[in-house]
Amino acid sequence: MATVPELLPPRPQTRTLPRLENGDHLDQKTFHARYEAMPENVKAELIGGRVYIVASPTLIPHGRPHSRLVGWLAVYQAETPGTETFDNTSTVLGEKSEPQPDACLLILPECGGQTREEDKWLAGAPELIVEVASSSESYDLHEKRDDYARYGGREYIVYAARQQRA
């Protein structure tokens, strides 16, 4: 029996990346590639080389102070030329760090700031980082704070939602 030649080229083998899992120890490049392959509703951070999957949904004890802090930063930006505010934007800090702060304020690079945009991502530590900590309090107040300091973050504010204090 004669074989029929293939009319189409063979399908390339698709390589699927492993899912991010809470507690994985990764470098930033591996984390970033795997994070981009995750479904859009997944929110994850790399802090000190460790993956933290951020739980959803966002509830009132987080949402209320979060909206107020973003409003505060937006007013500051409106009154202060050369600044920009971001809400929940991943920030590549270094080889073992890619956090997603609740909000941040940065000085634009052309005005002396240290954070820049690279391929639709923030790179470098923003001048002001703001977190609303509820379920994430255990690492927001420790590992995450230390990572921002390690990579040049200048100001770091955490609103401890369970304690209702900053």
N, C-alpha and C positions, 0 to 999 in steps of 0.2 A: 504494500500500500504506500503510495507516494505521500510525502508530508507536504502540507500546505505552508508556504512561507508566511511568516508573521507580517501583517500589513501595518501594524502599529509598532513603534519602538517599545521595548519592555518598560513597564512602569518602574520609575525609580523607587527604591525602598525608602519609605518615610520613617524617619527616626523620631520617635516621640520622646520628649523629655520627661523625666520623672516629675510627679507632682511635688510641690513644696509641702513639707510637713513641719509642723511645729517642732522646734528643737533641732532641726537639721543644722549642721555646721558646714558652711559654704563660704567661698570667696565671693566678692561682689559681682564679678562677671558671670559666674555660674548662677548665682541667685537671680541676677537680672534677666538672663536668658530664660530661666525656668519661670520667673514671675510673668514675663511677657506672654508665655504659653498658657498661663492659667486663665480660667474664665474671668470675665471682667468684674464679677461681683466679689471676687476674692481680694482681700486687702492684706498685704503682708509687708513685713519690714525685716531688714537685716541689721542687727545690732551686735557689734563686736564679733561678727562672724557667725552669729546664731539667728536662725529664722524664727520670727514670731508671726503667727497667723492671727490677725486681729479679728476678734469675734464681732459678728453683726447679729442682730440689728442694733442700730444706735437708738438708745432710749432717751427719755426726757432728761434724766440726771446728767447726761452727756450733751445732748442737743441744745438745751437752754444756755448753759454757759459758753458752749462752743459758738453759737450764733452771736452772742454778745461780744466775745473776744474778737471774732472776725469783723464785726461792726466797728469795734474800737480801732482795729488796725486799718480798716478802710478809711475811717475818718482821718487817722494820722497820715495815711498816704495822700489823701486829698489835700491836706494842708502842708505837706512836706515834699517839695519837688525832689526828684532823684531817688524816690523810694518806690517799692512795689510790694503788694501783699499777695500771698498765695494761700489757698485753702486746700488741705489734704493733697499736697503735691509731693511726690517722691523726690528725694534729694540724694544724689550720689555723693557721699562724703569721702570715701576712700576704699581701699582694697577689701575691707571687711565690714563696710557700713553703707546701707541704703535705707534710711528711715523714711517714714511718711508722717511728718509732723501734722498735727491738727491744723495749725496755721503758722505762717512765718512772715516776717517783714525783712526785706533786704534792701541794701543800698545798691543802686544800679552800678554795674562795672564802670561805666563812663564817669561816675561820680565817686569812684574810689572803693566800691563794694567788692567783696570777695566771692560772690556767687554769680555764676553765668549760666546761660542756657546752652545745652549741648544736645542736639537732636531731639528736641521737645522734652528734655529732662533738665532738672536743676542740677548743677554740679558745684560743689563747694558749700561750706556751711553758711547759712543765712545769718545775718547780724542778730536777729531776734527770732527765737523759736518759742512757740506757745503750744502747750499740750493740755488737754483736759483728760485727767486720769481718773478712771473708775476701775474697770476690770484690769487695766494696764498699769495701775499704780505701782505694782511691785518692780517693774522694769523701767517705767518712766522716771522714777525718782532715783534710779541707780545706774544700770547699764546704759540706758539711753542718754541720760545726762552726761555720763562719763564719755560716751562716744562723741557727742556734740563738742564737749570741751577738748577732747583729743584732736579733733579735726578743725578747731578754730572757731567754734560757735562763741559769740561774745556774750549774749544774754539768753537765759533760758528760764521761762516761767511755766510752772505747772499748777493748774487749778486742780486740787484734790477734791473731786466731786463727792466722794463718800464723806469726807470731812468738811466739805463746803468751805474750803479756804485755799488761798494761793500762797 
